């Protein structure tokens, strides 16, 4: 079974903000590597592709068995994607955060 993975508007904005934050951090660094933001974005997208085949393999994120989190390693930390399995064909990405952020709100 293959699921269609869809980004919510909020998750699409999260991707832009994470990219912008990483880019600014690298630009402000004396040893900044401007390839890092693009590699981070690619790591997120590559990891989210896993959800097309195995969304139930990810850990639960609350009471519902259909709301889950995907851990996305990158560098010394990484990212976390909150998603919902809405039916037998669709997974919706609700939010993406850096692992050091507090929550999804």
Order of alpha helices (4+ residues) and beta strands (2+ residues): beta-alpha-alpha-alpha-beta-beta-beta-beta
